Amino acid sequence: MRRRFARRISSPNYLILILTAVLIIFGLLMLASASSNLGKEKFGDPYHYLKHQLIYGLGMGLIGFFAGYLIYYRIYEKIAVWLFFTTVILLILVFTPLGVTAQGATRWIDIGPIAFQPSEIAKIAFILYLASWLAHRTERQNSFLRGFLPLLLIIGLVAGLLLLEPATSTAFIFISASLVMYFASGAKFSHIIQVAFLGTLLIVGAIYFSDYKYKLNRLVNFIRPEANLETTGYHLKQSQIAIGSGGLFGAGYGASTTKLRYLPEPVGDSIFAVIAEEFGFVGSAVLIGTFGVLVIFIFLLARRHRDKFAALALFGFGALIAIQSFIHIGAISGLIPLTGMPLPFISYGGTSLIAYLTIIGIIGNMSKYA
């Protein structure tokens, strides 16, 4: 262990850090544009959302980033099990009087002046714990009782708690990231297919036994968006109008009109539509390309890392960013049903920005020991 701690530290992967900084700066600029009218109407301050994001999102996120960047990554491996069970407890506390219900979902914990989403913290703890679990069970990877079944129980516990909130899209992201890590660990392909199948059954079952009609309306709106343009299909229609209005080069920064009266949740769920309207196809393609390059470099770092725990965690973190970005952009563009998923580093939301900045900090630390 001493040899590992004495290992020579190399330079971090600056490209990953630079791409993250670009996304965050762009996100703050877009939040200022998307939220100005909404902030003025609700709070009498056009910069209310931007100030909140700077103080509680970026400010606390930078603390998380430097903590992740400065703490040797193997320490996370040692405490991964405690981080995981602490997160499970937080996910359970959502269903106690500490939980806050909004728009039909209970996803927040409110403790005095502090309100946060445990599911965002769970992204970090779950990936680190699963990476540690898989890294130390190489010989059990293809065993049903000692490898496959315990993995199902771990994934099912977290996904089940998320589905109870309900946070279906978040549960899907966790299951998908788990599959990426399981595949990277060298598991049997048949086991991966089984995990995917059982995860799908779990999500479908949760949808059926929870808010079935609401989820069904989303699916119907996806298949036939013209059927309910004034009611349940309104969000998707306005998003597509905003994206189409952007054309090739966009209307210009701050010139979006759909964000003023028509586009629901312009600061969060629909922020990509505002980006597409103001920067057009070219600007949207550059943003998607930036996310793509960031994820590719995280995966390349994972492939060349000499430590299996770090490699698996990097695959998991990269998958989180890739899948959540795809879900947000795909949903708001009409490629998949609407989900209400924020865009990493861009959408309004302090807990999300804190979580992803902490993830980038951990990635930065791991890159120094690759």
C-alpha positions, -999 to 999 in steps of 0.1 A, spaced: 0 0 0 29 24 8 42 18 -27 9 28 -42 8 60 -22 44 68 -32 37 63 -68 49 93 -89 21 117 -97 18 128 -133 -1 157 -148 -39 155 -148 -58 152 -180 -62 189 -187 -85 184 -217 -112 168 -195 -109 198 -171 -110 224 -199 -140 208 -216 -158 207 -183 -150 244 -177 -163 253 -211 -196 235 -205 -201 252 -171 -193 287 -185 -216 281 -214 -243 267 -190 -241 298 -169 -245 320 -199 -275 300 -212 -291 301 -177 -288 339 -177 -306 340 -210 -332 313 -203 -341 325 -168 -341 363 -172 -378 367 -179 -388 340 -155 -367 354 -127 -382 389 -132 -418 376 -132 -414 354 -101 -388 372 -80 -385 407 -95 -349 399 -103 -338 387 -138 -306 372 -124 -323 353 -95 -317 319 -110 -282 327 -121 -272 340 -87 -286 309 -70 -267 287 -94 -235 306 -89 -237 305 -51 -252 271 -43 -243 252 -75 -210 264 -87 -198 276 -52 -205 243 -35 -196 224 -66 -161 238 -66 -156 226 -30 -167 192 -42 -144 194 -72 -113 203 -52 -121 176 -26 -124 150 -54 -93 163 -71 -70 165 -40 -81 133 -22 -62 103 -34 -87 81 -53 -79 49 -34 -93 64 -3 -127 64 -20 -122 27 -26 -117 21 11 -148 40 22 -170 31 -8 -191 7 12 -199 34 38 -206 60 11 -230 35 -5 -250 27 27 -251 63 37 -266 71 3 -292 43 7 -302 58 40 -306 92 24 -328 76 -4 -349 60 23 -352 94 42 -369 108 12 -400 89 23 -400 103 58 -413 137 70 -379 151 58 -389 144 22 -404 171 0 -430 162 -27 -432 184 -58 -451 178 -91 -461 143 -79 -426 131 -70 -408 129 -37 -372 134 -46 -359 160 -22 -348 161 15 -353 194 33 -332 198 65 -336 234 77 -319 257 52 -305 228 32 -325 210 5 -309 185 -19 -317 154 -40 -301 122 -26 -303 107 -61 -276 131 -73 -253 121 -44 -261 85 -51 -246 88 -86 -211 93 -70 -215 67 -42 -231 40 -64 -204 42 -91 -176 41 -66 -191 12 -46 -199 -8 -77 -164 -2 -91 -149 -14 -58 -172 -44 -57 -164 -55 -93 -127 -48 -90 -124 -72 -60 -145 -100 -75 -126 -108 -107 -128 -146 -101 -165 -144 -94 -175 -124 -125 -189 -154 -143 -204 -171 -112 -242 -168 -108 -244 -171 -70 -212 -152 -60 -212 -126 -88 -243 -122 -109 -270 -125 -81 -253 -101 -56 -249 -76 -84 -286 -78 -92 -294 -72 -55 -272 -41 -54 -286 -26 -86 -322 -36 -76 -319 -19 -42 -309 15 -56 -331 13 -87 -361 2 -65 -357 31 -42 -355 55 -71 -385 40 -88 -405 45 -56 -399 83 -57 -407 79 -87 -375 88 -106 -378 64 -136 -353 81 -158 -327 83 -130 -332 46 -123 -327 39 -160 -294 58 -159 -282 38 -129 -290 5 -145 -274 15 -179 -242 28 -162 -241 -5 -142 -242 -25 -175 -213 -5 -189 -192 -12 -158 -203 -48 -157 -193 -53 -193 -159 -35 -188 -152 -57 -158 -152 -88 -182 -185 -103 -173 -203 -128 -195 -224 -112 -223 -253 -134 -214 -253 -120 -178 -253 -85 -192 -283 -93 -213 -301 -108 -183 -294 -77 -162 -307 -55 -190 -338 -76 -193 -345 -77 -156 -339 -40 -153 -364 -34 -181 -390 -55 -163 -383 -36 -131 -389 -2 -148 -419 -14 -167 -434 -29 -136 -428 3 -116 -444 24 -143 -475 1 -144 -480 0 -106 -472 37 -100 -485 66 -121 -495 45 -150 -518 70 -168 -492 98 -166 -464 76 -181 -488 63 -207 -497 98 -217 -460 105 -222 -456 75 -245 -488 84 -265 -474 120 -269 -442 105 -282 -459 83 -307 -486 108 -317 -474 143 -307 -502 159 -327 -530 142 -306 -529 164 -275 -512 197 -286 -530 218 -260 -526 195 -230 -501 167 -225 -484 171 -258 -479 209 -253 -443 206 -239 -429 185 -267 -446 206 -294 -432 239 -280 -398 224 -277 -398 213 -313 -410 247 -324 -381 263 -305 -356 239 -320 -370 244 -355 -370 282 -351 -333 282 -346 -325 271 -381 -289 267 -391 -272 295 -370 -299 305 -345 -317 337 -336 -288 349 -315 -279 349 -278 -308 360 -257 -332 363 -287 -353 332 -279 -391 340 -280 -405 306 -269 -388 309 -235 -409 340 -227 -444 325 -226 -446 291 -243 -417 268 -233 -422 249 -200 -392 247 -177 -368 268 -199 -341 268 -171 -341 230 -166 -359 203 -186 -361 224 -218 -328 243 -217 -315 225 -248 -345 239 -268 -335 274 -258 -299 266 -269 -311 253 -302 -333 283 -308 -306 308 -300 -276 290 -316 -292 269 -342 -281 236 -356 -245 245 -357 -244 256 -320 -264 225 -310 -240 203 -329 -210 220 -312 -225 214 -278 -233 178 -285 -198 174 -299 -183 189 -267 -202 163 -246 -191 136 -269 -154 145 -268 -155 148 -230 -170 113 -227 -146 98 -252 -116 111 -233 -130 98 -200 -134 63 -216 -99 65 -232 -85 74 -197 -104 44 -183 -89 20 -210 -53 30 -202 -56 32 -164 -35 6 -146 -58 3 -116 -90 -17 -122 -110 2 -95 -102 35 -112 -108 21 -147 -143 8 -138 -152 40 -119 -142 61 -150 -163 39 -172 -192 45 -149 -188 82 -146 -184 86 -184 -215 65 -189 -235 87 -165 -226 119 -184 -232 103 -218 -266 87 -209 -280 116 -190 -270 140 -218 -286 118 -244 -318 114 -225 -322 152 -220 -314 161 -257 -332 131 -271 -364 138 -251 -366 175 -258 -359 168 -295 -386 141 -298 -363 112 -302 -375 95 -270 -404 102 -246 -402 133 -224 -384 125 -191 -378 158 -172 -340 150 -170 -317 180 -166 -287 185 -189 -254 179 -170 -234 211 -163 -260 232 -181 -294 230 -166 -305 249 -134 -300 228 -103 -275 231 -75 -273 195 -64 -268 182 -100 -239 207 -106 -223 199 -73 -225 161 -80 -210 164 -115 -183 188 -105 -173 164 -77 -173 136 -103 -149 156 -125 -127 163 -95 -124 125 -88 -117 119 -125 -90 145 -124 -74 128 -95 -76 94 -111 -60 109 -143 -29 118 -123 -22 82 -115 -31 66 -148 
